[in-house]
């Protein structure tokens, strides 16, 4: 499970050995999800890839599943399939029509 709201949501299922990647992101315009100096995109990608390679499921968790969780999914898709931002957003919108990612998060992609 990728918990993108670690300061707001506790890792409830750790007690039964669910593996978490916890990111302490806030859902506001000033939040820098990652920049060139951080390894978070690699960390996210490796976490998801390891689960996929082991035929396991991955859940991406945030409060409303609008911004932070969509950002993680977009980051993964863009890297995995080498898609640009437009193709990625079109794909995500085809799966969830009410997608409303913050403009500041979109600029970070």
Order of alpha helices (4+ residues) and beta strands (2+ residues): beta-beta-alpha-beta-alpha-alpha-alpha
